[in-house]
Amino acid sequence: MTTRFGIKLSQAAPIDDYLNVWRTADEAGFDHVWVMDHIASLGDSPNEPIFDGWAMQAAMAVATKRVRIGCMVTGNTYRHPGMLAKLATTVDHLSGGRLEFGIGAGWAEREHTMYGLEFGTWPSPPSTRSGTPPPDGGAAPGEREAYLTRLTLPRSCLRAGRTPRRRPRPARTTPAPRAACAPRSGSGTP
């Protein structure tokens, strides 16, 4: 097993500081550099400066030559799954295949409220539904499948060489029946 080292700046730093840290890490032999994916700052005030995680990854791709780049982690509720796949494919191409794609649940309710995004939980607490928990431990029928589909749609679109250029889209997660997915990911990462 090989030990690898990476670095991540959090929030409220000027863009030049990010660029300097990424370039220094690249030149110093670090293995990876990271950003976070939040659309409002964390902590007491949501008004502190924070940049978009996917725009930052595009900047990382251009500012560095060798290090792997990524976001710890992308909130799956912040962006439409097809748009997220398109963003990831673009960043992967900008970086020459150095993108590490991580996806998570999108836990910050305040961000969802501020931007009018659906929050929800998975599985939904019984108190938010009928009050009677289903026998499977909390999820209403179809909730787990819809959640897992939302997590896997971007991944399926990113599979290089194994995915058709157009993917059918389940109607229950998005109204778009098909999403273009070209160019394909250049990294070959499933």
ABEGO torsion letter per residue (X at the ends): XBBBBBBBBBBGBBAAAAAAAAAAAAAAGBABBBBBBBABBBEABAABBBBBAAAAAAAAAAABAABBBBBOBBBAAABBAAAAAAAAAAAAAAAGGABBBBBBAGABAAAAAAAGBBBEBOBBBAAABAGBBBAAGGBBBGAAAAAAAAAAAAAAAABBGABBABBBBBAAABABABBBBOBBBAAGBX
